[in-house]
Amino acid sequence: MSNLIRLLAAIFVPPLGVFLTVGLGTDFWINLVLTCFFWFPGMIHAIWIIAKHDRA
């Protein structure tokens, strides 16, 4: 999966970006809760997860 697609998904639909990166794990559920409360923290968390996964 292309990094560009995951980053665009993280900006517009943050849980989708996390799902495409790590699947239905703890990070996905944390991101879903963050996005439900406030969209911006969910977006930051999604970008952080994608960047962390790309470095590993």
ChimeraX attribute file (.defattr): number of C-alpha atoms within 10 A of each C-alpha:
attribute: neighborCount
match mode: 1-to-1
recipient: residues
	/A:1	7
	/A:2	7
	/A:3	13
	/A:4	9
	/A:5	11
	/A:6	21
	/A:7	21
	/A:8	14
	/A:9	20
	/A:10	25
	/A:11	18
	/A:12	12
	/A:13	18
	/A:14	27
	/A:15	28
	/A:16	20
	/A:17	26
	/A:18	30
	/A:19	21
	/A:20	17
	/A:21	21
	/A:22	14
	/A:23	14
	/A:24	12
	/A:25	10
	/A:26	10
	/A:27	17
	/A:28	23
	/A:29	15
	/A:30	16
	/A:31	25
	/A:32	22
	/A:33	14
	/A:34	20
	/A:35	20
	/A:36	13
	/A:37	11
	/A:38	11
	/A:39	17
	/A:40	14
	/A:41	16
	/A:42	24
	/A:43	24
	/A:44	16
	/A:45	22
	/A:46	32
	/A:47	21
	/A:48	14
	/A:49	19
	/A:50	20
	/A:51	14
	/A:52	10
	/A:53	11
	/A:54	10
	/A:55	6
	/A:56	5
